[in-house]
Amino acid sequence: MILDLQHIDKTYINGKMEVPVLRDISLSVEEGEYVAIMGPSGSGKTTLMNIIGCLDLPTAGTYSLAGESVLGNSEKKLSEIRLNSIGFVFQSFHLLPRQSALENVALPLLYAGVSKRKRRERAMRALERVGLGDRVTFKPTQLSGGQCQRVAIARAIVNNPKILLADEPTGALDSQSGSQIMELFQTLNDDGVTVLMITHDAGVAQHAKRILHIRDGRFASPEHPETEAVS
C-alpha cells in the first residue's frame, strides 16, 4: 500500500463559522495504480490533493505514505516528504521563465543537495523520458503549452517519487496536446509510476484504471467509494 487515508475531515474556520470541506474521506492506493478523482468545482478534490501532497493538514483522520504516518511531522519533515516522495504536476506548469528546460527539471535535485554533474545527468534522462531530449536548452517561452507540461512532468519524476500527483494536468492545453500528455501519463504508469490525478473532465478521467467520484466533500460512499474499473 503506497497511500492510505482513513476518515479524513477538513474544516476551515471563516470568522466564527466552520466550513466543512472534506467529510470522512477514506482512500487506499496500491503501488503502481493509476487513479482519477473526479468531481465538479467546489467538491473538495483540490483540498484532498493538497492533503495528499502534504501542502495542507486534515482536521481529523490518519494518513500514511509508503507505510509511514505523515501527520504529526514537523514542517521541515513535510518539506522533505514533498521533495523526495511526491511529484507534483499542476495545470499552470509553474516553470521558471528565465531557466532552461534542463535547469527547471534539475531544480528539485538542487534542493536535495545533488551534485551539479548528477543533477544534469538525471535531468537529461527525465527530459528524454518525456520526449524532450532535443529541447534541453529551450526556455518555457520557446516551448508550446504541451511541451511546457512535459517539462513539468519531467521535473515531477526526476526524484523518482513514490507517487505522482496531477491536478487538472490538461486544463490549460488544447485537445491534441492534452491527449499527448495523457498518453505520457499512461506510459509512465506502464513503467510502474503510481499516478493520482484530480480532474473534473470525464474524458481525462477515463484514462485512469480506477475512477473515484467526489461531491460535497464526500466520496459516493464513505466506506466504499464509488469506483469504475476502466478496461
N, C-alpha and C positions, 0 to 999 in steps of 0.2 A: 504494500500500500504506500503510494508516494504522497498522497494528500488525504487528510481525514479531518473533516469539520463536523462537530456534533452540537446540535441545539444552539446554533449561533443566533444571538439577538444583537441588533444595533439600534440604539435610540439616541437621537440628538436632542440637546436642550436649546430651545429657542425662547429666550427670556424666561418666563415661568412655565412655558409649555414644553411637554415632552412629545417629540415627534418620532414615532417608531418607523424605522426604515426596513429592517430585516427582522423576521419573526420565526424562530425555531427552524433555522436552516441546517440541514444535515446533508453532507456530501462526501463521498469517498471516491477517489480516483486511483486506479491501478497504474503502475509504471507502464509507459508505452501506450496509454489510452489517448484518444482524440475526442474531447468532449466539448460540446457547444452549450452555452447557457443563453437561452433566448427569452427576450421579454421586451415590452414596449418602454418608452421613456417613462421614468419615474417608478419603474418596477423594483428597483433596488439592485439591479445587476452590476452596475458600476461600483456601488458601495461594497458589494460582495467581492468583486475583483480586487478592490483596494485592500480589503482584509486579507484575502489570499496572498496578495503581493506584499504584505507587511507594511503597507502605506497607511493603514488605519487599524485600530484595535476594536474588537467587538465589546459590547456592553456585558454580554454573558455568553457562555459556551466554551468549547475546547477546540483547539486547532493544533494538529501535528503535521509536520512536513518531514518526510522520509523517516518516520518513527520518532522524531524529537518534537517535544512541545515548543510551540512558537511563543505562546503567551507567557507573560511574566519576565521576558528578556529585557535587557537594557536597550536604549535606543542605539547604542553602538553595536550591540549584537544583532539587532534587527537590520541595521545597515549592512552588516556582514552577510546576513542571510539573503538580503536583496541583491547584493553584489555577486555572491558565489552560487546561489541556489535557484534564483528566479530570473528568467529572461523576460523583458517587457517589450511588447510591440504595441504602439499607440496609433490612433487614427491619423494624427498630425506629424508623425515621424520623429520630431524632436531632435533633429540633426543640427550640429553647429555649422552655420553657413560659411564660415571662413576656413573650415578644416576640410581636408580631402576625405574621400570615402574611406581610405585606409586609416586615417587619423581618427575619424568618427568611430569606426569599428574597434580600434585599439584602445579607446578611452577607458572602458571598464578594466582592461588589463593594467593600465597606468595606475588606476586607483587601487588595484590589487597588488601593486609592487612588482609586477613582472618586468624583467629587463627589456631594454629597448629592442634588442635583436629578436627576442622571443615574442614580443608584442607584435612586431612586424610580421613574423612568420605565421603566427596564429591568426592575425587579422587577414593576411593574404589568403590563408586556407578558408576562412569563413566567407570571404567575398567570392572565392572560386566556387564554394559550395552553393551559393545563391545565384551563380551565373554572372558575376560581375568582375571576373578576374582581369578583364580588359578596361576597367573603369576605376582603378585604384587611386589614380591621381586626380580624378574629377571631383569638383566641389558640388554640393547639393544644387546650386543654381545652374549647373551644367547637366543635370540629370532630369529625367522625366519623373512624374509622380510615382510610377510603378518602380522605377529604379531606386528612388529615394526610400521606398518602403523595403526594398530588398537590402539596401544598406542597413536600415533599421533592424531588419531580421538578422542580418549577419552580426550586428553589434549585440543582439539579444542572445545569440547562441555561441559567441566567441569564448565564453567562460564555461561552456558545457554545463548549463544549468540543469537542475533536476526537473524543472517544469517551465514551459514556455507559455506566458500569459499574453493573449492578444485581445485588445479592446477595440472593437469595430475596425479591424485591420484594413478593410477595403472601403471604408466610409468616405475617404477623400479621393478615391480613384474612379476612373471611367470603367465601364463594364469589362473591356478587354484586359486592362491592367489588373483589375480585381480578379478576374479568372486566372491570370498567370500567378498572382500571389497565392490564391487558394491551391493551385497545383503545387506550388513550392511548399506550402504547409503539409500537403499530402506526402510529398517526397520526404520531408523531414520526419514526419510521423512514421513512414515506412522504414526509415533508418533507425527508429527506436526513440525519437524525441516525444516526450509527453506534452500534449498540446491542450490547453484550456482556453476556449475562445468565447468572448462575450459579443453578442450581436442582437440586433432587432430584425435582421434580414433573414427570412426563411430560406432563401436561396443559398445564402452563405452558410447557414447552419446545416444544411443538408450535406455539406462536405464532411462533417464530423461523423464519427461512428456511434455516438450517443448524444442525444439532444435532451436537455432538461429545460422545462418551461417555468419561468418565474413571473409572478404578478402580485402586486401589492405586498412585496417583501416576503412572499412565501413560494415554495415550490408547490406544484399541483397537489401533493400530499406531503405533509411534513415528515412522515415516517417512510413513505415510499414515493419519492419524487416521480412524476410522470416522465417517462423516457421513451424515446423512439430509437430503436436499433436501426441503423441505416445499412442496407445491404450494398 
